[in-house]
Amino acid sequence: MPDYLLLVDDLKHWKKDFPEHPLATVKDYLTGEVWAKRPHLHVINLCRDLSYQSLGYYASLLAEARGHRVLPTVSTLQDLTRKTLYGPVLDDLDALVNKALGQEAHGVDISRFEIVLHFGKCDSETLRPLARKLYEAFRVPLLRVEFRRNGRWRISKLRAGTLDKLSYPQEHFFLQVLDKQVRQRWQKPASAKQARYDLAILHNPEEKLPPSDAKALQAFIRAAAEQGIAAELITPKDFGHLLEYDALFIRETTALNHHTYRFARKAANEGMVVIDDPDSIRRCVNKIFLSELLTANGVATPASLILAKGELDKAEQQLGYPVVLKIPDGSFSRGMFKASNREEMERAAAELFQHSALILAQAYTYTEFDWRIGVLNGEALYACRYFMSRGHWQIINHNTGGKAKEGKWETLPVDAVPATVLATALRAAGLIGNGLYGVDLKQTATGVVVIEVNDNPSLEYGVEDKVLGKQLYQRIMGEFRRRLEQG
């Protein structure tokens, strides 16, 4: 059976010359038991009336309650009811609107016009970037967008569109886009094993130091299939399709002012299972926050100070040399400098203060290697020892004039890890949440200290999986399955 359904007020509203698709009236969908018992159904709500407490509104409401994925969601319908709700999104698109319409309406003496977006698509090439952004914010099958010019072009109104208001060319375009939408995203080959859930794995093929390499990503996809999960790789440009999945797994370096956080935030807000969740990203990416969190909860860290401009004397007096200076949101050993004297510290601080009003200073703690304990839902998953890059003070040396150089590594069974290292790692991870973390620690003569907690730790084929093999990927996908079944 097809795994998608089009809802209409009356079957007569789907014209005889329209292509054949699985159809149901909104009344049948709301009251018929057959639809309520269909799990993982994709519903496209094409009702003419989507206003509050209408049948169309209740169709989207009950679809969500039944675990069906629906376009549009009640949340989207609510957002479109008042400009006070959708206005802030339009303000953010103001520059894009004027850039597009400066080309689209050049030389045309008009002050108002309207377009219809079909699943975020339109036939105007210059308006396509704007259409895509609008669909990311308001995922409706048909969206009527009104533009007005009063000195500058602005979007003056948004509202859900209906099939009966489309012209013949618009109908033709809609049916083309609809057919592509259901074929590419929703229909499964008859011979394919029906997966219970769909997982999006966000990666960026252009990233130089991704947390997972291509082989590891494929291992995740295979492990997901064994758990009844259809996993698919997506890229940053797929934001508008995010809600077509049940869960999101981020395998790209995260940051707050970044699309990775927007993906996580959107997924969490819509009730999807997501790793890394937005709370974990917020808590991990900022080293100043993380240092304060660990210290406040009695987790040992290297002696640390938060510095503003003009406070280098404090670091010099309290920490001495060598000292490590860090930008709050650096990753993969980037945004860090080791200073052995005042001149080096001033030079490093000047660089870092160009990017942040505060920086973190830490006493330099030398060890031959750093521990990395992978933690999933409060349990240790894997253990690695990462050795410093040859002739360098960090695991990864970015100052080689070319490709970054990494030190040697060693993966160990979890039960071979010293008990104090393991206990400290689990305690630190527990302060962040119940997701997937990589806790970096140093084991010194005076005790174990936490360097940082990573919200999207490296999981590379042949490295972190050296001990567990494919079981590493199965355990992570099994955790997705467990959370999905919990609802």
N, C-alpha and C positions, 0 to 999 in steps of 0.2 A: 504494500500500500504506500502511496506517496506520503512523505513526512511533512507536507505543508498543506495549508487549507486557506482558501480565499473566502472571506465573509462578505455577504451582500445583504441588503434589506429584503430583496425579493429576487428569486432566480431570473425573473424577466429582465432585471436590470443588467444582466450579463448578456449582451446582444448575441444573436444567433451567429453572426459572422466573426465573433471573437474566438480566439484559440481556446481549445479545451483545457481546462484546469480543474482540480478538485475544488468544488464549490459547496457552500452551505449557507442557508439563511441564518441571520443573526439569532432569530428566535429558536431555530433548531439547535444551534450551537449552545445557547444558554440553557435550554430545557432538556435536550436529548442526552441520554446517558452514554451513548456511543462515543461522543467527543470527550466527555469527562474522563473516560477510561483510557484515552489514547495518550500515553506518556511521550514527552519530548516532541510535541507537535509544534510546527512553526505556523503561526496564524498571521495572515495579512488582512487587517480590518479595513474593508473598503466601504463601510456603512456611510450613508449620506449625512446622518446626524450623529456627531460625536460629542455633543454637548453634555454637560454634567447630568448624570442620572438618566440619560437616554439609553436605548438598547445598545447602541454602538459603544457608549461609555462602559456599560456593564460587561460587554463582550471583552474589552481590553482588561477590565478589572478581574473578571473570573479567569481569563487566560493565564494571568500571572499566578492566581491562586492554584490553578491546576498544574502549574509547572510548565506551561506552554510558553514558548517565546513568541512575543506578539509585537507587531508594528501597527499603530503606534502604542507605546505603553501609556498607562494612566498618568504617569509622571510627565510624559511629554505633552499629553493632552492638557494637563493642568497648566504646564508652562506656557502653552499657547493661548490660554484664556485671557490673559491680561498683559499689556505691554510692560507693566511694572515688573513682571516676572521675566519676560524674555528681552527686555530693553538692555540690560547690562551686557548680554551677549552681542547685541547689535552694535553697541558702543565700541566693543573690541574689534569689530569688523569694519569700522568706519573707513580706515585707510584703504583696506582692500576693496571696498565698494567704489570709492572714488578712482582708484587705479583702474578698475575694470570698466567703469562707466565712462571714464575719460576716453576710452577707446570705443566702447560700444555705442555711445550716444553722441559721438563727436559730430558736430555740424548739424545735429537734429534739434530743431526748436521745440522741445517738449519739456514739461516740468513734472510729468508723472507717467509711469507705465508699470506693467505687471508681467511677471513671468511665472511659469509653473515648473517646479522641480519634480522629477519622477525618480524616486529613490536616490535623490541627490544628484541626478543627472539632468543636463539641459543641452539643447542643440547649439548654444552659443559658446564658441571656443573661449572667448575672453571672459565669460562669466563662470566657466567651469571651476576655477580655484575657489571662488566665492560659494558656488553651489556645494562643493565638497565640504567646506567649513560649516555651512548651514546644516548639512545632513549629519555631520558629526554632533552638532548640538541638538538638532530636532529631527529625530529619525521617524519620518512619516512617509507613507507611500507617495502621497501627493502633497506638495507644499506650495501655496500661493504666496508669492513675495511681491509686495508693492513698494516701488521706489518713488521718492519725491525729491525734487531739487528746489532748494531755497538758498541759492549761493553755492552750496555743496550738495552733492547727492547723498541721500541717506535712505535706509530701509525704513519705511513708515509703518508697515503692517505685515504681520505674518498670520496665516490661518491655514488650517488643514483644507486641502482641496478634495473634490469629489468627482467621480467618473462622469456624472451627468452634465457637468459644467465644462467638459473638455471639448474643444473643436475636433474635427475629424483628424487633422494632422497631429494634434496632441494625443488623441486616442491611439493612433498608430505608433507614435513614439513611446507612449506608456507601455503598450503591449510588447514592444521590442525589448524594452528595459526589464519588464517583468519576466519575460521568458529567459533572459540572460541571468537575472537574479536567481531564479529558482533552479536553473540548470547548473550554474557554477557553484552555488552555495548550499543548496538544500537537497537536491535529488541525489540519491546514492545508486550506484550500479546494482542491478538486481542480484548479481552474483556476490556482491560484497556482504561480509558479515555485518549485521546491524549493530552498531555501537550504541551503548546506552547514553553516553555523554560525549560532548565535543569540547576539546581543549585547544586554546590558542597559545602557541609558544612564541612570545615576542622576541625577535632577534634582529640584529642589524648587520647585514652582510658587509657593510663598509667599516665596521668597528675594527680597529687595529688590535686591541687586546680584549676580545669578548670573554665573558665568563665561561662560555662553553663553545668548543670547536664544532665543526660540522659533523664529525663522527659521534660526538656526544649527543648532539641534537637528534641524530637519527636513532641513537640508542634510546633516547627518551620516547620517541615516536613508537618504536617497537614495544617498549615496556608498557606504554599507555594502551596499545592494542590488546595486550594480554590482560589488561584490567577492564576491558570493555569500554575504553575511551578512544575516540577518534581524535588524534592530535594532529594539528596542522601548524606549520610555521607561518607566522605573519610578520610584517615589517611595520615601521612607523607610519607608513601611508595607509595602513588598514584600520585606522582608528574608527572610521565610520562603520566598520563591519564588526566591531568588538562584541556587540550584544547578540550576535548570531551564535555565540559560544556559551557554554556553561561555566567555563573556568579559564583563568589566565595564568600562565607561568612566564615570568619575565626572565629572559636570559640575555639581557643587555645591561651594561653598566648604568646604574640608576643615579638620578640627581633630582633635587626638588624643582628647580626651574627648568624642567625638561619634559619631553613627551612621555618618558617612562613613568613619571609620577602621575601625569594626566591619565594614562592608561590604567594605572593601579587605582586611582581615585574613582574613575568612571566605573570600573569593574566592581569595586567594593560598594559604591552607592547603589548599584543595580542588583546587589545581592549575589554576585558571582563569587565563586571560590577563587582567591587570588593569592599567589606567592610570587613576588614580594607584595605584601599588603601595604597600603599607604602609611599606616602608623609605623611599621618597621622601617620603611624608607626614611621617614622624618627623623626617627630616633637614631639611625645608623649613619646617615650621610654627613651629619654635622659633628665633627670631632669635638667641638667645644661642648655641645649638648651631651655627647656620649661621655666625655670626661667627667662632667658634673654629675651625670646619672650614676656612673660607677662609683665615684668617690662618695656621693651621698648615701649609697647603699653598702658601703664598707668593702667594696671589691678593690683589691690592690691594683694600682696603676703606677707607672713611673711618675716621679714628682712632676707636677704640672702647674702652669700658670696661664691665665687668660690675659692677653696683653692688648692694650689699645696703643695708638700712636704716642710716642714719647715715654713709653714705659719700659724701655729696654734695660734701664739700670736695674729694675726690679728683677728681671730674669738673670742678669749677670750676678747680682748679689745673692739671690736665693737658690739658683740652680747651678751656677758656675759653668765651666766649659769641659767638654763639648756640650752643646745644647742643640736640640732639634726643634726647628720651627715648622709649623704646619698650617696650611690654609684649611679652614673648617671643612670644606667639601671636596678635598682631594681624594683620589682613588688610585689603586694599583701603584702605590709608592710615588705618585705624582703629587706635586704641590708640597713637597717636603724638602727642607734643607738642613744640613748639619753644619753648625758653625763652631770653629775651634778658637775663635778670638772675637774681639769687639768689631773689627772691621768686617769680618765675614758675617757676623750677626746683623750689622747695619745694612749690608748689601742684600742679604736674604729678606730681612724685614721690609725693606723698601719695595722689593718685588712683590711680596705677599700682600702688603697693604694697598697695592693698586687694585686688588680684587676683593678685599674684605676689610670691614672696619675693625674687626677683631681677629687675632691669630692665637694659636696655641703654642706655648713653649713647653717642652718636656726635657727632663734630664736624659741625656744619652745613656742608654743601657746596652752594653755590648753583649751579645751572645753569638755563638757560632751558627745557630739556626733559630728560627721561630717555629713554635708549634701552631698548627691550624687544626682545630677540632670542628668538624662539621656537625651541626646540631639540627635535628628535625623534630618539631613538636616536643621539645624538652628531652629528647633522647640523643645520645651520641651516635652519629651515623658513620663517620670515618675520621681518621687521624693522619696528618701529614707533618713531616718536618721539612721546612723550606730553608735551605742554606743560603747565606749571603752570596750575591753575585761576586765573582772572583775580582779581588782588588777593590771592592766597593762595600759600603756600609749598609746597603739595602738588598732585599731579595731580588728586585728588578732595578737594573741600572738604565735610566733613560738618557744619560749624558754620554752616549757613545757616538753621537754624530750620525746615527742611522737607526737601525733596528734595535729595539730594546733588548738587553741581555739579561737573562734570568739565571739564578743560581741553581744548584742541583736540588733534588727533592728525594724524599723517601716516604713511602706510605706504609703505615703500620696497622696491625689489628688494634681495635679500640682497647681491648683488654691488655695491651702491652703499654698503654699510656700510664705514666705515673698518676696515682690516685689524686694528688693535689692539683695536677694540671687539669684532669678531667672534671673534678668538682668545681674548680674555679670557672672553667669554660661553661659548664651547665648553669651555674649561678648567673654569670654575665648574660648569657643568652636569654635566661628567664626574665631578666629585666626588660628585654626588648619585646618579647611576645612568644607566640607558639609557632612561628614560621620556620623557614630554612635559613640558617645562619652559619657563618664561618667565624669562629672566635680565634683571634691571633693572640698568642701569649709568649712570654719569655720566661724561661726557667733559670733563675739565678741562685747564687749561693745564699742569698737572704730571703728567697721565696719566689713565688710565681706572681707575675704581674700581667694584667691584660693590656695589650696595646690598642686593640680596637675590635669591634664586632661588625662584620660585613653582612649586609642584608641580602646580597646575591653573590655568594661565594663562588670561586672558580670550581667548575666541575668539568674537567677535561678528560677526554678519552685516553686511557692508559696512564693517568696520573692519580687523581683522587679515587678512581675506581680500581686501582691496582689490586687491592685486597678483596673487595666484594665482587668485582666484575659486574655482570649485568644486574646482580641483586641490588646494587646501589640505585640504579634507575628504577627498578621495580618497586623499591621501598618508597621512593619519592612519588611515583605514580600511584602507588597504593594509598598513600596519604591523601592525594587528590580524590581518589575514589571514595575513601572513608568520609571525607568532608562533603562530597557531593551527595552521598547517600543519607547523611545526616540532615541535609537540606538547610 
